[in-house]
Amino acid sequence: MVLLLAWLALIDVVTGLTYKGCYSSVPGLVSQGTYIYQTSSYCQSICSDSYVVALKDGGDCYCGDTLPTGDSDDDLCAVSCFGYSSETCGGSDSYTVYTNDENQANEVNASKSTDSTATASSDSLSSNNNKSSSSHKLSGGAIAGIVMGCIVGAALLGIALFFCIWRRRQDDEYSYEEKSENDISPILRDSVSDDYPTPPSLGIKRFSNGSLPDAAIDGQRRELRVINPDVADTVSGLHRV
């Protein structure tokens, strides 16, 4: 067992790990599980393709490519590694952080990737803002269309107003002519009456002999009798002879 611990310590010395400190938060870490004989060198072997190697709570191994920001506090990492008690492997809520010097290029690439992503996001945001700004601006064609629409609308309104006025005048003229004809008609009727006088007998009540019971001759009342016309003419002739 003593030889094993010494061998693990030797590995920690000869491997290219660089201690960076103890941090409560490290961005971009990926958990590799828990190992009962955990050491920094063993975690490094698991994170052979990563730049950042982090250990937590004595046996948890994490890999990443982004270094933490902020201040380091070694007092937070007080839990010994399960496989090597002389070495601390983080704390219950903190990480002992190393860098794998052999994979430093990964950190540079990750940094460039982060910068590129930030730049792309900034460019995309700027482009979206420009599109949004341009979408709120009216183009020259749209302004010209609005102006033409206003002109056409005003012209149609003027035509409709002119037609209404013209129709009103036509109605007024028709009403005036009809009133004039009604005023002239009585005069024409009076003129026709003067040209054709009423006959003298028109309107005079006619009386016929024997047609009325109150007809009288020589102050004497005569009774109404039914006489044969032929006999009456014969009698009248005899009287004349």
C-alpha positions as CSV (number, residue, x, y, z in Angstrom):
1,M,0.0,0.0,0.0
2,V,2.9,2.4,0.8
3,L,4.5,1.7,-2.5
4,L,1.2,2.4,-4.3
5,L,0.7,5.7,-2.6
6,A,4.3,6.7,-3.4
7,W,3.8,5.7,-7.0
8,L,0.6,7.9,-7.2
9,A,2.5,10.8,-5.7
10,L,5.3,10.4,-8.2
11,I,2.7,10.4,-11.0
12,D,1.3,13.7,-9.7
13,V,4.8,15.2,-9.9
14,V,5.8,13.9,-13.4
15,T,2.4,14.6,-15.0
16,G,1.8,18.1,-16.4
17,L,-0.9,19.3,-13.9
18,T,-0.8,22.8,-12.6
19,Y,-2.7,23.7,-9.5
20,K,-5.1,26.7,-10.1
21,G,-6.9,27.0,-6.8
22,C,-10.2,26.2,-5.0
23,Y,-13.4,27.6,-6.5
24,S,-17.1,27.3,-5.6
25,S,-18.1,27.4,-9.2
26,V,-16.5,26.3,-12.5
27,P,-18.2,26.8,-15.8
28,G,-18.6,24.1,-18.4
29,L,-17.6,21.1,-16.2
30,V,-18.7,17.6,-17.1
31,S,-19.0,15.0,-14.3
32,Q,-17.0,11.7,-14.8
33,G,-18.4,10.0,-11.8
34,T,-17.0,9.0,-8.4
35,Y,-13.9,6.8,-7.8
36,I,-13.0,5.3,-4.4
37,Y,-9.2,5.7,-5.0
38,Q,-9.5,9.2,-6.5
39,T,-6.5,11.4,-7.1
40,S,-5.7,14.3,-9.3
41,S,-3.6,12.1,-11.6
42,Y,-6.3,9.6,-12.0
43,C,-8.9,12.3,-12.8
44,Q,-6.3,13.7,-15.3
45,S,-6.1,10.3,-17.0
46,I,-9.9,10.4,-17.5
47,C,-9.8,14.0,-18.7
48,S,-6.9,13.4,-21.1
49,D,-8.6,15.5,-23.8
50,S,-9.6,18.4,-21.6
51,Y,-7.7,21.4,-20.3
52,V,-9.4,21.8,-16.9
53,V,-9.3,19.0,-14.4
54,A,-11.5,19.5,-11.2
55,L,-12.1,17.3,-8.1
56,K,-14.9,17.6,-5.6
57,D,-15.9,16.1,-2.3
58,G,-13.0,13.6,-2.1
59,G,-13.9,11.4,-5.1
60,D,-15.8,13.2,-7.8
61,C,-13.9,13.9,-11.1
62,Y,-14.9,16.7,-13.6
63,C,-13.5,17.7,-17.0
64,G,-13.8,21.0,-18.8
65,D,-12.0,23.5,-21.0
66,T,-12.9,26.8,-19.3
67,L,-11.1,28.2,-16.2
68,P,-13.2,29.7,-13.4
69,T,-13.3,33.4,-12.8
70,G,-13.2,35.2,-9.4
71,D,-11.0,34.7,-6.4
72,S,-9.7,31.4,-5.2
73,D,-10.2,30.3,-1.6
74,D,-8.2,27.3,-0.5
75,D,-10.0,27.0,2.8
76,L,-13.1,25.8,0.9
77,C,-11.3,22.7,-0.3
78,A,-10.5,20.7,2.9
79,V,-11.6,17.1,1.9
80,S,-8.8,14.7,1.3
81,C,-8.7,12.6,-1.8
82,F,-10.0,9.0,-1.3
83,G,-6.9,7.5,-2.9
84,Y,-4.3,9.9,-1.5
85,S,-5.0,11.6,1.9
86,S,-2.1,14.0,1.5
87,E,-3.9,15.6,-1.4
88,T,-7.2,17.6,-1.2
89,C,-10.0,16.8,-3.7
90,G,-12.2,19.8,-3.2
91,G,-15.0,20.3,-0.7
92,S,-18.7,19.5,-0.3
93,D,-19.6,22.5,-2.5
94,S,-16.2,23.5,-4.0
95,Y,-13.7,22.3,-6.6
96,T,-10.0,21.8,-6.5
97,V,-8.9,22.9,-10.0
98,Y,-5.9,21.9,-12.1
99,T,-4.9,22.6,-15.7
100,N,-3.7,19.9,-18.0
101,D,-0.7,21.6,-19.5
102,E,-0.5,19.0,-22.3
103,N,-3.9,20.2,-23.5
104,Q,-3.4,23.9,-23.2
105,A,-4.3,24.3,-26.9
106,N,-7.8,23.1,-26.0
107,E,-8.2,26.0,-23.6
108,V,-7.0,28.4,-26.3
109,N,-9.4,27.0,-28.8
110,A,-12.2,27.0,-26.3
111,S,-11.4,30.7,-25.5
112,K,-11.5,31.4,-29.2
113,S,-14.7,29.5,-29.6
114,T,-16.2,31.5,-26.7
115,D,-15.1,34.7,-28.2
116,S,-16.4,33.7,-31.7
117,T,-19.7,32.7,-30.2
118,A,-19.9,36.0,-28.3
119,T,-19.0,37.9,-31.5
120,A,-21.5,36.0,-33.5
121,S,-24.2,36.6,-31.0
122,S,-23.3,40.3,-30.9
123,D,-23.4,40.4,-34.7
124,S,-26.7,38.5,-34.8
125,L,-28.2,40.8,-32.2
126,S,-27.0,43.9,-34.2
127,S,-28.3,42.5,-37.4
128,N,-31.7,41.8,-35.8
129,N,-31.8,45.3,-34.4
130,N,-31.0,46.7,-37.8
131,K,-33.7,44.6,-39.4
132,S,-36.2,45.6,-36.7
133,S,-35.2,49.3,-37.2
134,S,-35.5,49.0,-40.9
135,S,-38.8,47.2,-40.7
136,H,-40.2,50.3,-38.8
137,K,-39.1,52.6,-41.6
138,L,-41.2,53.2,-44.6
139,S,-39.6,52.8,-48.0
140,G,-39.8,55.4,-50.7
141,G,-42.2,53.2,-52.7
142,A,-44.5,52.9,-49.7
143,I,-44.5,56.6,-49.1
144,A,-45.3,57.3,-52.8
145,G,-48.1,54.7,-52.6
146,I,-49.6,56.5,-49.6
147,V,-49.5,59.9,-51.3
148,M,-51.1,58.5,-54.5
149,G,-53.8,56.8,-52.4
150,C,-54.6,60.1,-50.7
151,I,-54.7,62.0,-54.1
152,V,-57.1,59.4,-55.6
153,G,-59.3,59.4,-52.5
154,A,-59.5,63.2,-52.6
155,A,-60.4,63.1,-56.3
156,L,-63.2,60.6,-55.7
157,L,-64.6,62.6,-52.8
158,G,-64.6,65.7,-55.1
159,I,-66.5,63.9,-57.8
160,A,-69.1,62.6,-55.4
161,L,-69.6,66.1,-53.9
162,F,-70.0,67.6,-57.4
163,F,-72.6,64.9,-58.4
164,C,-74.6,65.6,-55.2
165,I,-74.7,69.3,-55.9
166,W,-75.6,68.8,-59.5
167,R,-78.4,66.4,-58.6
168,R,-79.7,68.9,-56.0
169,R,-79.9,71.6,-58.6
170,Q,-81.7,69.4,-61.0
171,D,-84.3,68.6,-58.4
172,D,-84.8,72.3,-57.5
173,E,-85.3,73.2,-61.2
174,Y,-87.9,70.4,-61.7
175,S,-89.8,71.6,-58.6
176,Y,-89.8,75.2,-59.8
177,E,-91.1,74.2,-63.3
178,E,-93.9,72.1,-61.7
179,K,-94.9,74.9,-59.4
180,S,-95.0,77.4,-62.4
181,E,-97.3,75.1,-64.3
182,N,-99.7,74.8,-61.4
183,D,-99.8,78.6,-61.1
184,I,-100.6,79.1,-64.8
185,S,-103.4,76.5,-65.1
186,P,-106.2,78.6,-63.4
187,I,-105.5,81.5,-65.8
188,L,-105.8,79.2,-68.8
189,R,-109.1,77.9,-67.5
190,D,-110.5,81.4,-67.1
191,S,-109.4,82.3,-70.6
192,V,-111.2,79.2,-72.1
193,S,-114.3,80.1,-70.2
194,D,-114.4,83.6,-71.6
195,D,-113.9,82.4,-75.2
196,Y,-116.9,80.0,-74.9
197,P,-119.8,81.6,-73.0
198,T,-122.4,79.5,-71.3
199,P,-125.7,79.2,-73.3
200,P,-128.6,81.3,-71.7
201,S,-130.7,78.2,-71.2
202,L,-127.9,76.4,-69.4
203,G,-128.8,76.1,-65.7
204,I,-132.5,77.2,-66.1
205,K,-135.0,74.8,-64.8
206,R,-137.4,73.6,-67.5
207,F,-141.1,73.0,-67.0
208,S,-143.3,70.8,-69.2
209,N,-147.0,70.6,-69.2
210,G,-148.3,68.0,-67.0
211,S,-144.8,67.0,-65.8
212,L,-145.2,68.6,-62.4
213,P,-148.2,68.4,-60.2
214,D,-147.9,72.1,-59.2
215,A,-147.9,73.4,-62.8
216,A,-150.8,75.9,-63.2
217,I,-152.4,77.7,-66.2
218,D,-154.5,80.8,-65.6
219,G,-154.1,80.4,-61.9
220,Q,-156.0,77.1,-61.9
221,R,-154.4,73.9,-60.9
222,R,-154.6,71.1,-63.4
223,E,-154.5,67.4,-62.7
224,L,-152.0,65.2,-64.3
225,R,-153.5,63.0,-67.0
226,V,-152.2,60.3,-69.2
227,I,-153.1,61.2,-72.9
228,N,-152.5,59.3,-76.1
229,P,-150.4,61.6,-78.2
230,D,-152.2,60.7,-81.4
231,V,-155.6,61.4,-79.9
232,A,-154.3,64.7,-78.4
233,D,-153.1,65.9,-81.8
234,T,-156.6,65.1,-83.4
235,V,-158.4,66.9,-80.7
236,S,-156.1,69.9,-81.1
237,G,-156.8,70.0,-84.8
238,L,-160.6,70.0,-84.3
239,H,-160.4,72.8,-81.9
240,R,-158.4,74.9,-84.4
241,V,-161.0,74.3,-87.1
